[in-house]
Amino acid sequence: MVMGFIKPRVILPAEDFEQEELSLILRHELTHYKRCDTFYKAFMLIVNAVHWFNPVVWLMRKLADSDLEVSCDAHVIENADLETRKRYSETILSCVHREKAPCAVFSTHFYGGTKTLKKRFANILSTEKRGKGKTAFQQHAGYCAFDSRMSADWCRSCFDSLQVLAEFSDLTEAFYLLCS
C-alpha cells in the first residue's frame, strides 16, 4: 500500500512474493503514487467529515475508493494477455488473504470488500475493448442539447414578455397583465 503525503512510501508485508507478483503489485502501487491517490483519498475523507450526516457522501467516498482501485488495475493490465490478467487476479486474491489488519485511512490498499473484488476481477478478466467515454459523451451531448433547447424557449418567452412590458407606459398595468 502507498502511505504518506510529504514522503509517500510503498509498504509491503514482510512476505515472500514471486518476482512476477512483486512486479504486478509494485506497478499497481506506483500507479497510485503517480496519480497522487493519497491526496485524493484525504480530500474525500475531509469532505466526508464535513458532510458526515449525508449518506450520499458516504456512498460517494466508497465508490470513489473502488474506482481508484479499478482504475489502477486497468492501468496495470492495459496491454496484458489473458494469462497475465489471471495471474494479476490471483495476486490480488492472495494479498487479500494475507491482509490481517484493517488498512490505514490515508493509504491505498488491495481490499475493498467482496463486491469491489468481484467488480475488479470482472474488469481485469474482461478482454473486450471499452469505448473511451463514447456513451457518456453522447448522453452529455443529449442533455446539453435538451437543456439549451429549454433555455432558448425560456429566454424567448422572457424576451416576448419584455417587449410586451416595453409597450406599457404604466408599470401597474403591465404588472396586472403579467399576473393574470
Short mmCIF file of the C-alpha atoms (twelve columns), coordinates in Angstrom:
data_MODEL
# 
_entry.id   MODEL 
# 
loop_
_atom_site.group_PDB 
_atom_site.id 
_atom_site.type_symbol 
_atom_site.label_atom_id 
_atom_site.label_alt_id 
_atom_site.label_comp_id 
_atom_site.label_asym_id 
_atom_site.label_seq_id 
_atom_site.Cartn_x 
_atom_site.Cartn_y 
_atom_site.Cartn_z 
_atom_site.pdbx_PDB_model_num 
ATOM 1   C CA . MET A 1   0.000   0.000   0.000   1 
ATOM 2   C CA . VAL A 2   1.026   3.624   -0.510  1 
ATOM 3   C CA . MET A 3   1.095   5.695   2.684   1 
ATOM 4   C CA . GLY A 4   2.001   9.272   3.434   1 
ATOM 5   C CA . PHE A 5   1.693   12.756  1.979   1 
ATOM 6   C CA . ILE A 6   5.022   14.527  2.128   1 
ATOM 7   C CA . LYS A 7   7.163   11.456  1.508   1 
ATOM 8   C CA . PRO A 8   4.839   8.728   0.255   1 
ATOM 9   C CA . ARG A 9   6.099   5.208   0.745   1 
ATOM 10  C CA . VAL A 10  5.093   1.898   -0.768  1 
ATOM 11  C CA . ILE A 11  4.694   -0.509  2.121   1 
ATOM 12  C CA . LEU A 12  4.550   -4.246  1.504   1 
ATOM 13  C CA . PRO A 13  4.081   -7.037  4.019   1 
ATOM 14  C CA . ALA A 14  7.169   -8.970  5.068   1 
ATOM 15  C CA . GLU A 15  6.237   -11.967 2.963   1 
ATOM 16  C CA . ASP A 16  7.925   -13.727 0.094   1 
ATOM 17  C CA . PHE A 17  6.456   -12.747 -3.253  1 
ATOM 18  C CA . GLU A 18  7.372   -14.268 -6.550  1 
ATOM 19  C CA . GLN A 19  9.102   -11.934 -8.995  1 
ATOM 20  C CA . GLU A 20  6.011   -11.603 -11.226 1 
ATOM 21  C CA . GLU A 21  3.713   -10.978 -8.231  1 
ATOM 22  C CA . LEU A 22  6.042   -8.324  -6.889  1 
ATOM 23  C CA . SER A 23  6.208   -6.683  -10.303 1 
ATOM 24  C CA . LEU A 24  2.404   -6.519  -10.583 1 
ATOM 25  C CA . ILE A 25  1.984   -5.241  -7.028  1 
ATOM 26  C CA . LEU A 26  4.605   -2.531  -7.484  1 
ATOM 27  C CA . ARG A 27  3.107   -1.426  -10.804 1 
ATOM 28  C CA . HIS A 28  -0.286  -1.116  -9.106  1 
ATOM 29  C CA . GLU A 29  1.064   0.813   -6.117  1 
ATOM 30  C CA . LEU A 30  3.273   3.070   -8.251  1 
ATOM 31  C CA . THR A 31  0.210   3.943   -10.304 1 
ATOM 32  C CA . HIS A 32  -1.427  5.133   -7.063  1 
ATOM 33  C CA . TYR A 33  1.736   7.110   -6.300  1 
ATOM 34  C CA . LYS A 34  1.934   8.768   -9.731  1 
ATOM 35  C CA . ARG A 35  -1.734  9.759   -9.586  1 
ATOM 36  C CA . CYS A 36  -1.408  11.159  -6.044  1 
ATOM 37  C CA . ASP A 37  -4.277  8.998   -4.848  1 
ATOM 38  C CA . THR A 38  -3.424  9.559   -1.170  1 
ATOM 39  C CA . PHE A 39  -4.247  13.264  -1.603  1 
ATOM 40  C CA . TYR A 40  -7.484  12.381  -3.358  1 
ATOM 41  C CA . LYS A 41  -8.413  9.970   -0.575  1 
ATOM 42  C CA . ALA A 42  -7.591  12.616  2.039   1 
ATOM 43  C CA . PHE A 43  -9.774  15.127  0.211   1 
ATOM 44  C CA . MET A 44  -12.626 12.606  0.115   1 
ATOM 45  C CA . LEU A 45  -12.140 11.953  3.831   1 
ATOM 46  C CA . ILE A 46  -12.333 15.685  4.610   1 
ATOM 47  C CA . VAL A 47  -15.487 16.045  2.509   1 
ATOM 48  C CA . ASN A 48  -16.931 13.041  4.304   1 
ATOM 49  C CA . ALA A 49  -16.026 14.525  7.694   1 
ATOM 50  C CA . VAL A 50  -17.663 17.847  6.857   1 
ATOM 51  C CA . HIS A 51  -20.771 16.155  5.453   1 
ATOM 52  C CA . TRP A 52  -20.820 13.248  7.925   1 
ATOM 53  C CA . PHE A 53  -24.616 13.420  8.109   1 
ATOM 54  C CA . ASN A 54  -25.137 12.901  4.374   1 
ATOM 55  C CA . PRO A 55  -25.374 9.242   3.308   1 
ATOM 56  C CA . VAL A 56  -24.779 10.197  -0.332  1 
ATOM 57  C CA . VAL A 57  -21.317 11.481  0.592   1 
ATOM 58  C CA . TRP A 58  -20.545 8.220   2.382   1 
ATOM 59  C CA . LEU A 59  -21.575 6.311   -0.717  1 
ATOM 60  C CA . MET A 60  -19.596 8.687   -2.949  1 
ATOM 61  C CA . ARG A 61  -16.450 8.084   -0.889  1 
ATOM 62  C CA . LYS A 62  -16.880 4.320   -1.002  1 
ATOM 63  C CA . LEU A 63  -17.458 4.335   -4.768  1 
ATOM 64  C CA . ALA A 64  -14.523 6.698   -5.320  1 
ATOM 65  C CA . ASP A 65  -12.224 4.341   -3.399  1 
ATOM 66  C CA . SER A 66  -13.472 1.458   -5.511  1 
ATOM 67  C CA . ASP A 67  -12.959 3.432   -8.719  1 
ATOM 68  C CA . LEU A 68  -9.380  4.281   -7.718  1 
ATOM 69  C CA . GLU A 69  -8.576  0.596   -7.395  1 
ATOM 70  C CA . VAL A 70  -10.326 -0.378  -10.643 1 
ATOM 71  C CA . SER A 71  -8.562  2.430   -12.482 1 
ATOM 72  C CA . CYS A 72  -5.149  1.296   -11.243 1 
ATOM 73  C CA . ASP A 73  -5.984  -2.285  -12.189 1 
ATOM 74  C CA . ALA A 74  -6.870  -1.142  -15.690 1 
ATOM 75  C CA . HIS A 75  -3.541  0.654   -15.971 1 
ATOM 76  C CA . VAL A 76  -1.576  -2.387  -14.798 1 
ATOM 77  C CA . ILE A 77  -3.249  -4.793  -17.259 1 
ATOM 78  C CA . GLU A 78  -3.564  -2.320  -20.120 1 
ATOM 79  C CA . ASN A 79  -1.913  -4.436  -22.841 1 
ATOM 80  C CA . ALA A 80  -1.656  -7.718  -20.954 1 
ATOM 81  C CA . ASP A 81  -2.656  -11.125 -22.247 1 
ATOM 82  C CA . LEU A 82  -5.288  -13.286 -20.522 1 
ATOM 83  C CA . GLU A 83  -2.700  -15.333 -18.616 1 
ATOM 84  C CA . THR A 84  -1.175  -12.192 -17.078 1 
ATOM 85  C CA . ARG A 85  -4.648  -10.956 -16.184 1 
ATOM 86  C CA . LYS A 86  -5.395  -14.242 -14.416 1 
ATOM 87  C CA . ARG A 87  -2.081  -14.040 -12.584 1 
ATOM 88  C CA . TYR A 88  -2.828  -10.477 -11.503 1 
ATOM 89  C CA . SER A 89  -6.254  -11.544 -10.167 1 
ATOM 90  C CA . GLU A 90  -4.621  -14.374 -8.237  1 
ATOM 91  C CA . THR A 91  -2.077  -11.930 -6.831  1 
ATOM 92  C CA . ILE A 92  -4.836  -9.630  -5.578  1 
ATOM 93  C CA . LEU A 93  -6.666  -12.573 -4.046  1 
ATOM 94  C CA . SER A 94  -3.537  -13.831 -2.284  1 
ATOM 95  C CA . CYS A 95  -2.850  -10.324 -0.923  1 
ATOM 96  C CA . VAL A 96  -6.389  -10.124 0.432   1 
ATOM 97  C CA . HIS A 97  -5.946  -13.450 2.208   1 
ATOM 98  C CA . ARG A 98  -2.647  -12.252 3.713   1 
ATOM 99  C CA . GLU A 99  -4.061  -8.922  4.896   1 
ATOM 100 C CA . LYS A 100 -4.729  -9.254  8.604   1 
ATOM 101 C CA . ALA A 101 -5.091  -5.736  9.972   1 
ATOM 102 C CA . PRO A 102 -7.533  -3.113  8.768   1 
ATOM 103 C CA . CYS A 103 -5.931  -0.617  6.422   1 
ATOM 104 C CA . ALA A 104 -4.977  2.905   7.381   1 
ATOM 105 C CA . VAL A 105 -7.263  5.727   6.363   1 
ATOM 106 C CA . PHE A 106 -4.675  7.688   4.388   1 
ATOM 107 C CA . SER A 107 -3.488  4.776   2.305   1 
ATOM 108 C CA . THR A 108 -4.268  2.753   -0.760  1 
ATOM 109 C CA . HIS A 109 -4.800  -0.960  -0.455  1 
ATOM 110 C CA . PHE A 110 -5.869  -4.016  -2.411  1 
ATOM 111 C CA . TYR A 111 -9.003  -4.932  -0.473  1 
ATOM 112 C CA . GLY A 112 -12.293 -3.065  -0.686  1 
ATOM 113 C CA . GLY A 113 -14.964 -5.617  0.114   1 
ATOM 114 C CA . THR A 114 -16.499 -8.567  -1.692  1 
ATOM 115 C CA . LYS A 115 -18.488 -6.526  -4.210  1 
ATOM 116 C CA . THR A 116 -15.467 -4.423  -5.062  1 
ATOM 117 C CA . LEU A 117 -13.335 -7.522  -5.546  1 
ATOM 118 C CA . LYS A 118 -15.926 -9.077  -7.858  1 
ATOM 119 C CA . LYS A 119 -16.073 -5.849  -9.863  1 
ATOM 120 C CA . ARG A 120 -12.283 -5.698  -10.051 1 
ATOM 121 C CA . PHE A 121 -11.934 -9.318  -11.149 1 
ATOM 122 C CA . ALA A 122 -14.635 -8.908  -13.798 1 
ATOM 123 C CA . ASN A 123 -12.862 -5.809  -15.073 1 
ATOM 124 C CA . ILE A 124 -9.430  -7.453  -15.040 1 
ATOM 125 C CA . LEU A 125 -10.506 -10.629 -16.800 1 
ATOM 126 C CA . SER A 126 -12.624 -8.836  -19.386 1 
ATOM 127 C CA . THR A 127 -10.809 -8.726  -22.715 1 
ATOM 128 C CA . GLU A 128 -13.333 -6.644  -24.624 1 
ATOM 129 C CA . LYS A 129 -12.341 -3.185  -25.758 1 
ATOM 130 C CA . ARG A 130 -14.026 -0.370  -23.919 1 
ATOM 131 C CA . GLY A 131 -15.193 2.836   -25.519 1 
ATOM 132 C CA . LYS A 132 -13.311 5.782   -24.112 1 
ATOM 133 C CA . GLY A 133 -16.339 7.601   -22.804 1 
ATOM 134 C CA . LYS A 134 -18.290 7.478   -26.051 1 
ATOM 135 C CA . THR A 135 -21.577 6.628   -24.350 1 
ATOM 136 C CA . ALA A 136 -21.026 9.183   -21.602 1 
ATOM 137 C CA . PHE A 137 -20.240 11.834  -24.195 1 
ATOM 138 C CA . GLN A 138 -23.385 11.005  -26.161 1 
ATOM 139 C CA . GLN A 139 -25.514 11.230  -23.023 1 
ATOM 140 C CA . HIS A 140 -23.908 14.506  -22.018 1 
ATOM 141 C CA . ALA A 141 -24.385 15.940  -25.511 1 
ATOM 142 C CA . GLY A 142 -28.045 14.902  -25.411 1 
ATOM 143 C CA . TYR A 143 -28.541 16.567  -22.021 1 
ATOM 144 C CA . CYS A 144 -26.830 19.735  -23.246 1 
ATOM 145 C CA . ALA A 145 -28.961 19.847  -26.391 1 
ATOM 146 C CA . PHE A 146 -32.135 19.369  -24.347 1 
ATOM 147 C CA . ASP A 147 -31.049 21.950  -21.796 1 
ATOM 148 C CA . SER A 148 -30.069 24.500  -24.439 1 
ATOM 149 C CA . ARG A 149 -33.421 23.992  -26.182 1 
ATOM 150 C CA . MET A 150 -35.269 24.528  -22.891 1 
ATOM 151 C CA . SER A 151 -33.121 27.589  -22.102 1 
ATOM 152 C CA . ALA A 152 -33.735 29.048  -25.556 1 
ATOM 153 C CA . ASP A 153 -37.500 28.615  -25.164 1 
ATOM 154 C CA . TRP A 154 -37.403 30.220  -21.728 1 
ATOM 155 C CA . CYS A 155 -35.286 33.166  -22.986 1 
ATOM 156 C CA . ARG A 156 -37.603 33.640  -25.937 1 
ATOM 157 C CA . SER A 157 -40.651 33.802  -23.637 1 
ATOM 158 C CA . CYS A 158 -38.830 36.270  -21.352 1 
ATOM 159 C CA . PHE A 159 -37.890 38.409  -24.339 1 
ATOM 160 C CA . ASP A 160 -41.514 38.389  -25.542 1 
ATOM 161 C CA . SER A 161 -42.657 39.451  -22.071 1 
ATOM 162 C CA . LEU A 162 -40.122 42.283  -22.047 1 
ATOM 163 C CA . GLN A 163 -41.381 43.501  -25.408 1 
ATOM 164 C CA . VAL A 164 -44.942 43.492  -24.080 1 
ATOM 165 C CA . LEU A 165 -43.784 45.392  -20.971 1 
ATOM 166 C CA . ALA A 166 -41.968 47.973  -23.098 1 
ATOM 167 C CA . GLU A 167 -45.236 48.861  -24.791 1 
ATOM 168 C CA . PHE A 168 -46.808 49.963  -21.499 1 
ATOM 169 C CA . SER A 169 -46.019 53.326  -20.014 1 
ATOM 170 C CA . ASP A 170 -47.666 52.474  -16.724 1 
ATOM 171 C CA . LEU A 171 -45.898 49.648  -14.807 1 
ATOM 172 C CA . THR A 172 -49.005 48.915  -12.732 1 
ATOM 173 C CA . GLU A 173 -50.953 47.988  -15.840 1 
ATOM 174 C CA . ALA A 174 -48.108 45.749  -17.032 1 
ATOM 175 C CA . PHE A 175 -47.952 44.047  -13.632 1 
ATOM 176 C CA . TYR A 176 -51.660 43.234  -13.698 1 
ATOM 177 C CA . LEU A 177 -51.279 41.876  -17.221 1 
ATOM 178 C CA . LEU A 178 -48.429 39.565  -16.208 1 
ATOM 179 C CA . CYS A 179 -50.175 38.327  -13.063 1 
ATOM 180 C CA . SER A 180 -53.432 37.467  -14.790 1 
# 
